[in-house]
Amino acid sequence: MVEALGVPNLHFHDLRHTGNTLAADMGVSLRNLMARMGHDNERAALRYQHRSANADRAIADALDSLVQADREADDDDGEAGALVRA
């Protein structure tokens, strides 16, 4: 069947690894990733949580949103919480 698809060296495990890596990149928790894969130990599931630029960007964007929301909430007179040089 994989020959018919034009990828004769493709294995089921390749698809499993790709799907689980993509799930980890989307921010799926380790516990949910373990359940998805049927693993009962964290070590096996951690293989799929590679560091990725997408995950780093999502974290940075979420932190930026929190900071912006806090700034907007404190923006009544512009003095409270202002950064000053040390």
C-alpha positions as CSV (number, residue, x, y, z in Angstrom):
1,M,0.0,0.0,0.0
2,V,2.8,2.5,0.8
3,E,4.3,1.8,-2.6
4,A,1.0,2.9,-4.2
5,L,1.2,6.1,-2.3
6,G,4.7,6.7,-3.6
7,V,6.4,6.4,-0.2
8,P,7.8,2.8,0.0
9,N,9.8,3.5,3.1
10,L,6.9,4.8,5.2
11,H,6.0,2.9,8.3
12,F,3.0,3.2,10.6
13,H,5.4,4.4,13.4
14,D,6.4,7.4,11.2
15,L,2.8,8.6,11.1
16,R,2.4,8.0,14.8
17,H,5.5,10.0,15.6
18,T,4.6,12.9,13.3
19,G,1.0,13.1,14.7
20,N,2.2,13.0,18.3
21,T,5.0,15.6,17.6
22,L,2.4,17.9,16.0
23,A,0.1,17.4,19.0
24,A,2.9,18.3,21.4
25,D,3.8,21.4,19.3
26,M,0.2,22.5,19.6
27,G,0.6,22.6,23.4
28,V,-1.1,19.4,24.4
29,S,-0.2,18.6,28.0
30,L,2.1,15.7,28.8
31,R,-0.8,13.9,30.5
32,N,-3.0,14.2,27.4
33,L,-0.2,13.2,25.1
34,M,0.4,10.1,27.2
35,A,-3.3,9.2,27.1
36,R,-3.4,9.7,23.3
37,M,-0.5,7.4,22.8
38,G,-1.5,4.8,25.4
39,H,1.7,5.4,27.4
40,D,1.8,5.0,31.2
41,N,5.2,6.5,31.8
42,E,6.3,10.1,31.1
43,R,9.7,9.1,29.7
44,A,8.2,7.6,26.5
45,A,5.9,10.6,26.0
46,L,8.7,13.1,26.5
47,R,10.3,12.0,23.2
48,Y,7.5,13.8,21.3
49,Q,7.9,17.1,23.1
50,H,10.8,18.5,21.1
51,R,11.6,22.1,21.5
52,S,10.1,23.9,18.5
53,A,10.0,27.5,17.2
54,N,6.2,27.2,17.1
55,A,6.0,26.4,20.8
56,D,8.4,29.2,21.6
57,R,6.4,31.7,19.6
58,A,3.1,30.6,21.2
59,I,4.6,31.0,24.7
60,A,6.0,34.5,23.8
61,D,2.7,35.6,22.3
62,A,0.7,34.4,25.4
63,L,3.1,36.2,27.7
64,D,2.9,39.4,25.7
65,S,-0.9,39.2,25.8
66,L,-0.8,38.9,29.6
67,V,1.5,41.9,29.9
68,Q,-0.6,44.0,27.5
69,A,-3.8,43.2,29.4
70,D,-2.1,44.1,32.7
71,R,-0.9,47.4,31.2
72,E,-4.4,48.3,29.9
73,A,-5.9,47.5,33.3
74,D,-3.4,49.8,35.1
75,D,-3.6,52.6,32.6
76,D,-5.8,54.9,34.7
77,D,-3.3,57.7,35.5
78,G,-0.1,56.3,34.0
79,E,1.9,56.4,37.2
80,A,1.3,53.1,39.0
81,G,3.6,50.3,37.9
82,A,5.7,52.6,35.7
83,L,9.2,51.3,35.0
84,V,12.0,53.5,36.2
85,R,15.7,53.3,35.6
86,A,17.7,51.7,38.5
